[in-house]
């Protein structure tokens, strides 16, 4: 059995970053051992045995061998067992409010990923409006429950840890879709929240360059390490490292870069 908590993860995964943010906020980065899984290769049979055949990550293994799945489950568990002040609000009504905001994350995440993976230029407008409508919904929620700002309550908490990794992954929309929030009153509060979340010192685990380069294949409709037609190396490959690669082309609709053009082969 492990002598500490182990998280099996993809380093750039937003669901794993939620856990890293929690540990950074506590100053407990060494309290959990992170073990990297290469999603461009078949899963290790030993890991599959632990997860009973499921491949979704992250997965946490406790010191007694218990396996926990789903990032929000793992986040709430670590919030209780890692030393330090809780992310979740202690007041029942406040915790209910933050839970209502957290419940909006699923549709928001889905809309962003569907937008970046869209290959039909004629559908771009509908994807854009879907994402903007979700931003407006969050703006309305924050105005109703948090007029002061910038965070939902007085400090970076559970809702911020849940949403910030998605805000950062959506850098791929800024790059590949020229996405930006309109400068109008119906986005003002959510913009303030988003910017405060992304600027927090505990959320610096990833960079825009890293996200744009690693998620290039998502922009071509191929996710989770799947290969784009005509390519032999995934943009999620560990070698060569993303820092040594050129920026991919911004045009995702009429251009598909080769492995060589992406710096994925010597």
C-alpha positions as CSV (number, residue, x, y, z in Angstrom):
1,X,0.0,0.0,0.0
2,X,1.2,3.6,-0.7
3,X,2.3,5.6,2.4
4,X,0.6,8.8,1.0
5,X,-2.2,9.7,-1.4
6,X,-1.4,9.1,-5.1
7,X,-3.1,10.8,-8.0
8,X,-2.7,9.2,-11.5
9,X,-3.2,12.1,-13.9
10,X,-2.4,13.8,-17.2
11,X,-0.2,16.8,-16.2
12,X,-2.2,19.4,-18.3
13,X,-5.6,18.0,-17.4
14,X,-7.9,20.7,-15.9
15,X,-9.6,18.2,-13.6
16,X,-6.2,17.4,-12.1
17,X,-5.3,21.1,-11.8
18,X,-8.2,21.5,-9.4
19,X,-6.3,19.3,-7.0
20,X,-3.0,21.1,-7.6
21,X,-4.7,24.4,-6.8
22,X,-6.1,23.0,-3.5
23,X,-2.6,21.8,-2.5
24,X,-1.0,25.1,-3.5
25,X,-3.5,27.1,-1.5
26,X,-2.7,24.9,1.5
27,X,1.1,25.0,0.9
28,X,0.9,21.2,0.9
29,X,2.1,20.4,-2.6
30,X,4.1,17.4,-1.4
31,X,1.2,15.9,0.5
32,X,0.1,14.1,-2.7
33,X,2.2,12.1,-5.1
34,X,1.3,12.8,-8.7
35,X,2.0,10.0,-11.2
36,X,1.9,10.9,-14.9
37,X,-0.1,8.8,-17.3
38,X,0.7,9.0,-21.0
39,X,-2.7,9.1,-22.8
40,X,-1.1,8.5,-26.2
41,X,-0.3,5.0,-25.1
42,X,-2.5,2.1,-23.9
43,X,-3.3,2.2,-20.2
44,X,-1.0,0.2,-17.8
45,X,-2.8,-3.0,-16.9
46,X,-1.9,-2.5,-13.2
47,X,-3.6,0.9,-13.3
48,X,-6.6,-0.6,-15.1
49,X,-6.9,-3.3,-12.4
50,X,-7.0,-0.6,-9.7
51,X,-9.7,1.4,-11.6
52,X,-11.6,-1.7,-12.6
53,X,-11.2,-1.0,-16.2
54,X,-12.1,2.7,-16.4
55,X,-9.7,5.1,-18.2
56,X,-10.9,8.5,-17.0
57,X,-8.4,10.6,-15.1
58,X,-7.6,11.7,-12.5
59,X,-7.8,8.8,-10.1
60,X,-6.8,9.0,-6.5
61,X,-5.4,6.1,-4.4
62,X,-5.6,6.5,-0.7
63,X,-2.9,5.1,1.7
64,X,-5.2,2.2,2.5
65,X,-5.7,1.4,-1.2
66,X,-9.1,2.9,-1.7
67,X,-9.6,4.2,-5.3
68,X,-11.6,7.4,-5.8
69,X,-12.7,8.7,-9.2
70,X,-14.3,11.9,-10.5
71,X,-12.3,15.1,-9.9
72,X,-15.0,16.9,-7.8
73,X,-15.2,13.8,-5.5
74,X,-11.5,13.8,-5.2
75,X,-11.3,17.6,-4.6
76,X,-13.9,17.4,-1.8
77,X,-12.2,14.5,-0.2
78,X,-8.7,16.2,-0.2
79,X,-10.4,19.3,1.1
80,X,-11.3,17.4,4.2
81,X,-8.2,15.3,4.7
82,X,-5.4,17.7,3.8
83,X,-4.3,20.0,6.7
84,X,-5.4,23.6,6.3
85,X,-8.5,25.8,6.0
86,X,-11.4,24.3,4.0
87,X,-12.1,25.4,0.5
88,X,-15.8,24.8,0.9
89,X,-17.9,27.2,3.0
90,X,-18.7,26.1,6.5
91,X,-22.0,28.0,6.6
92,X,-24.7,25.6,5.2
93,X,-26.4,28.3,3.1
94,X,-23.1,29.6,1.7
95,X,-22.1,26.1,0.8
96,X,-25.4,25.6,-1.0
97,X,-24.8,28.8,-3.0
98,X,-21.3,27.7,-4.0
99,X,-22.6,24.3,-4.9
100,X,-25.2,25.8,-7.2
101,X,-22.5,27.7,-9.0
102,X,-20.3,24.6,-9.2
103,X,-23.3,22.8,-10.8
104,X,-23.0,25.1,-13.8
105,X,-19.5,23.9,-14.6
106,X,-20.5,20.8,-16.5
107,X,-22.5,22.5,-19.2
108,X,-19.8,25.3,-19.4
109,X,-17.0,22.8,-19.9
110,X,-18.9,20.8,-22.5
111,X,-19.7,24.0,-24.4
112,X,-16.1,25.1,-24.5
113,X,-14.8,21.7,-25.7
114,X,-17.5,21.3,-28.3
115,X,-16.6,24.8,-29.6
116,X,-12.9,24.1,-30.0
117,X,-13.5,20.6,-31.5
118,X,-16.1,22.0,-34.0
119,X,-14.9,21.5,-37.6
120,X,-17.8,23.2,-39.4
121,X,-17.3,26.9,-39.9
122,X,-21.1,27.4,-40.4
123,X,-21.7,26.1,-36.8
124,X,-19.2,28.5,-35.2
125,X,-21.9,31.1,-34.5
126,X,-24.1,28.6,-32.6
127,X,-21.2,27.4,-30.5
128,X,-20.2,30.9,-29.7
129,X,-23.7,31.9,-28.6
130,X,-24.0,28.7,-26.4
131,X,-20.9,29.6,-24.6
132,X,-21.8,33.3,-24.2
133,X,-25.2,32.3,-22.9
134,X,-23.5,30.3,-20.1
135,X,-21.3,33.2,-19.3
136,X,-24.3,35.4,-19.0
137,X,-26.0,32.9,-16.7
138,X,-22.9,32.9,-14.4
139,X,-22.9,36.7,-14.5
140,X,-26.5,36.8,-13.4
141,X,-25.7,34.3,-10.6
142,X,-22.8,36.3,-9.3
143,X,-24.7,39.5,-9.4
144,X,-27.5,37.9,-7.3
145,X,-25.2,36.3,-4.8
146,X,-22.0,38.2,-4.8
147,X,-22.3,42.0,-5.5
148,X,-18.9,43.0,-4.0
149,X,-16.5,40.6,-5.7
150,X,-14.1,39.7,-7.1
151,X,-14.7,36.1,-5.7
152,X,-18.0,34.5,-4.9
153,X,-17.3,35.1,-1.2
154,X,-14.5,36.8,0.6
155,X,-11.7,34.6,-0.8
156,X,-10.7,32.1,-3.5
157,X,-12.8,29.0,-2.6
158,X,-14.4,25.8,-3.9
159,X,-16.2,27.4,-6.9
160,X,-13.0,29.2,-8.0
161,X,-10.9,26.0,-7.7
162,X,-13.5,24.2,-9.9
163,X,-13.8,26.8,-12.6
164,X,-10.3,28.3,-12.9
165,X,-8.8,25.3,-14.7
166,X,-11.5,25.6,-17.3
167,X,-11.0,29.3,-17.8
168,X,-7.3,28.5,-18.4
169,X,-8.0,25.7,-20.8
170,X,-10.3,28.0,-22.8
171,X,-7.2,29.8,-23.8
172,X,-7.5,27.4,-26.8
173,X,-10.7,29.3,-27.8
174,X,-8.9,32.7,-27.5
175,X,-6.3,31.3,-29.9
176,X,-8.2,29.1,-32.3
177,X,-11.5,30.9,-32.3
178,X,-10.5,34.5,-31.4
179,X,-12.9,34.3,-28.5
180,X,-13.3,37.1,-26.1
181,X,-16.1,38.2,-23.7
182,X,-18.0,41.2,-25.0
183,X,-17.3,44.4,-23.2
184,X,-20.9,44.9,-22.1
185,X,-22.7,45.1,-18.7
186,X,-24.1,41.6,-18.9
187,X,-20.6,40.1,-18.8
188,X,-19.0,42.6,-16.4
189,X,-19.3,40.6,-13.1
190,X,-18.3,37.3,-14.6
191,X,-15.3,38.9,-16.3
192,X,-14.2,40.3,-12.9
193,X,-14.5,36.9,-11.4
194,X,-12.7,35.1,-14.2
195,X,-9.8,37.5,-14.2
196,X,-9.4,37.3,-10.4
197,X,-9.5,33.5,-10.6
198,X,-6.9,33.3,-13.4
199,X,-4.6,35.8,-11.7
200,X,-4.5,34.0,-8.3
201,X,-1.0,32.8,-7.3
202,X,-2.2,29.3,-6.6
203,X,-3.3,28.8,-10.2
204,X,0.0,29.1,-12.1
205,X,0.4,25.4,-13.0
206,X,-0.1,25.9,-16.7
207,X,0.6,28.6,-19.4
208,X,-1.3,29.7,-22.5
209,X,1.5,28.5,-24.7
210,X,1.4,25.0,-23.2
211,X,-2.4,24.8,-23.6
212,X,-2.4,26.0,-27.2
213,X,0.3,23.6,-28.3
214,X,-0.9,20.5,-26.4
215,X,-4.6,21.0,-27.4
216,X,-3.9,21.5,-31.1
217,X,-5.4,18.1,-32.0
218,X,-8.6,19.1,-30.1
219,X,-8.9,22.0,-32.5
220,X,-8.9,19.5,-35.3
221,X,-11.6,17.4,-33.6
222,X,-9.4,14.7,-32.1
223,X,-9.4,14.5,-28.3
224,X,-7.8,12.4,-25.5
225,X,-4.7,11.5,-27.4
226,X,-6.5,10.3,-30.6
227,X,-4.5,10.8,-33.8
228,X,-5.6,13.2,-36.5
229,X,-5.8,11.7,-40.0
230,X,-2.4,11.6,-41.6
231,X,-0.5,12.2,-38.4
232,X,1.6,9.7,-36.4
233,X,2.2,11.7,-33.2
234,X,-0.3,13.2,-30.9
235,X,0.0,16.8,-29.8
236,X,-0.2,15.5,-26.3
237,X,3.0,13.5,-26.7
238,X,5.6,14.1,-24.0
239,X,8.5,14.1,-26.4
240,X,9.6,16.5,-27.8
241,X,8.5,18.8,-24.9
242,X,6.0,21.5,-25.8
243,X,8.5,24.2,-25.0
244,X,10.6,23.2,-27.9
245,X,7.8,23.2,-30.4
246,X,6.6,26.0,-32.7
247,X,3.2,27.6,-32.1
248,X,0.6,25.7,-34.2
249,X,-1.4,27.5,-37.0
250,X,-4.4,29.5,-35.7
251,X,-6.5,28.5,-38.7
252,X,-8.2,25.3,-37.6
253,X,-10.8,25.1,-40.4
254,X,-8.7,25.0,-43.5
255,X,-5.3,24.0,-42.2
256,X,-4.0,20.8,-40.7
257,X,-0.3,20.9,-39.8
258,X,1.9,17.9,-40.2
259,X,3.9,16.2,-37.4
260,X,7.0,18.0,-38.8
261,X,5.3,21.4,-38.9
262,X,4.3,20.9,-35.3
263,X,7.8,20.0,-34.2
264,X,6.7,16.5,-33.2
265,X,9.4,14.7,-35.2
266,X,13.2,15.2,-35.4
